[in-house]
Amino acid sequence: MAKVSCTARGFDEISSAMECLDETKVQLLFSKFPVGTGTFKRNKFIYVQYIGPKCGIVKRGKAINDITAFTAKNLHGVAGFSTTDKQNLTFEYLVEHMKDVFVTDNGTFSLDQIKEEYRTRLKEERKMMHREGEAAAAAAAKKKMALEAAKRQVRVPAPKPPPATPEKKEEMNPKEWSELTQRVLANVREDDGPVNWAVFTSEDKQLRVRSYGRGGIFEMVKNLPEDMWLFGLFRISFNIGSERQRRIIFFQWIGSKLKAVRGSNRAGIYPSMAKALAPYSYEIYLVGQNDLHPQAIINKSKNAFSDVSSPSLVADGAARKTINFTEEGYKVSLQSEQEELKDVQFEPFVPAVPEPRRNSVVSDDTMESSLLMLSLTGFDNAVPTRGNFDVEETLRLIQMREGGLVWAIFNAE
C-alpha cells in the first residue's frame, strides 16, 4: 500500500519550499495562494510534482504512481504541473502558465496585482499563524522531551553509508544503428516527414526503433506497453491562423507494471537515450495508464510552445490569437498535415503491442500528475519547518480559509 509522508511545511512564500526538494526523490508540493482583498479575498490551490533527476528509474516509477494516487484522493479539483528542473522556475512563470486559475470573475488578469496581493495576504496569514505556531511549537517541544527521556542515554552513531558508485553511462554509436532507425529519426524531425512519432529501446547499448507511425499521439499511446521502460520522439503541431507551429518532444515512458530493471549499468540508459534522440524541443515523462490520454500528453507538452512570439499570435493588428491546446485543436492540425503528406510514401508503421492490448480502454480512475517548482525572491527571510508531520492535519491547515499553513511537501516512501 502506498505510503506518503509530510517532511516539510511552512507559512511563508513558496521560495522556501525550493530548498526542501530532493533530487533523489519524487515529491509533491501542495500550496495555497491567498489573493484578493477585503470582501474579495480568495484562496487558489496548486499542486507541484517534482521528479528528482537523480531518482532511480524503478523507484521513480513507483513513487510517481504513489504520489498520483495520493493527489487523486486528497486534492480533488486542484490544478498542477510536473517538472524535473527546479532551478529556472519562477513565481511569474507559474502564474502566467496557470493563468486560468488566477483570472478573476470578470475575466481580468494582472501579474503585478496578483504578486502584490499574494505578498500582502501572506503577511496577514503569518500574523494569524503566529499564535497557532507558538502552540504547535510548545506541543512539539513537550513531545520531544518525552521522547528524549525514553531514549537510552548513550547513543551509538549510525554507520556511514558506503560511497556511491559513479553511474556508468552507455555510449551509443550512431554508425551502428540500423538504416530503419536512422530513417525514422530523420523523418520525425522533418517538418514534412511522413512519420510523426517513434518509440525506441536500447538493446546491446544501441538505439533501436520499436514502433513508429503517422497517426500522431492517438496512435502512439497504443504502442506503450505497461510492463516496459521506453523512450521516444513525437512531432506535435498546432495551427495559428494560416501558420503551423511544430515542436519535437522527447518522452520517457515508464509502464505501471514495470518490474525491477536488472543490470549494474542500467542507470546510464536515460542520459544515453536523451543524447541519442537529441535535438528536441522539450522533454516529458509519461507514467502509467493515466498519462496515456492524448489531452494529458498535450497538457504536458504546452511549455514547448512558450517561445511562440507575439507576432505569431496577432492577426494583422486584429484580435489576439491563442493556441488551442486541446485534442480538437491538435486533431485539426494533424489532419491538415496528413492531408498534405498523403502521397508521401514510407514503410507502414510497426505495431509493437498485440491488437487486443492496443485497443484496451485507458482508465480514468487516476488524475494526471504534474510538477512545477516555483522561485520567488526574499520575503522576511522565513525558514521552512522540516520534520515528520501528520499528513491529514497538514492538508487541513493548508486548506483553512484564513491562517494555517501555506505550503507543504510530501514524499512517497
Sequence and secondary structure as in RCSB ss.txt:
>XXXX:A:sequence
MAKVSCTARGFDEISSAMECLDETKVQLLFSKFPVGTGTFKRNKFIYVQYIGPKCGIVKRGKAINDITAFTAKNL
HGVAGFSTTDKQNLTFEYLVEHMKDVFVTDNGTFSLDQIKEEYRTRLKEERKMMHREGEAAAAAAAKKKMALEAA
KRQVRVPAPKPPPATPEKKEEMNPKEWSELTQRVLANVREDDGPVNWAVFTSEDKQLRVRSYGRGGIFEMVKNLP
EDMWLFGLFRISFNIGSERQRRIIFFQWIGSKLKAVRGSNRAGIYPSMAKALAPYSYEIYLVGQNDLHPQAIINK
SKNAFSDVSSPSLVADGAARKTINFTEEGYKVSLQSEQEELKDVQFEPFVPAVPEPRRNSVVSDDTMESSLLMLS
LTGFDNAVPTRGNFDVEETLRLIQMREGGLVWAIFNAE
>XXXX:A:secstr
   EEEEEEESS THHHHTT  TTSEEEEEEEEEE  GGG EEEEEEEEEE TTS HHHHHHHHHHHHHHHHHH 
TT EEEEES  SS  HHHHHHHTHHHH  TTS   HHHHHHHHHHHHHHHHHHHHHHHHHHHHHHHHHHHHHHHH
S SS                   GGGS HHHHHHHHHHHSTT S  EEEEEEETTEEEEEEEESSHHHHHGGG  
TT EEEEEEEEEEEETTEEEEEEEEEEEE TT     STTGGGHHHHHHHHT   SEEEEEESGGG SHHHHHHH
HGGGGTT  GGGGB TTSSB     SHHHHHHHHHHHHHHTTT         S HHHHT     SS    B    
   STT   EEEEE HHHHHHHHT SSSS SEEEEEE 
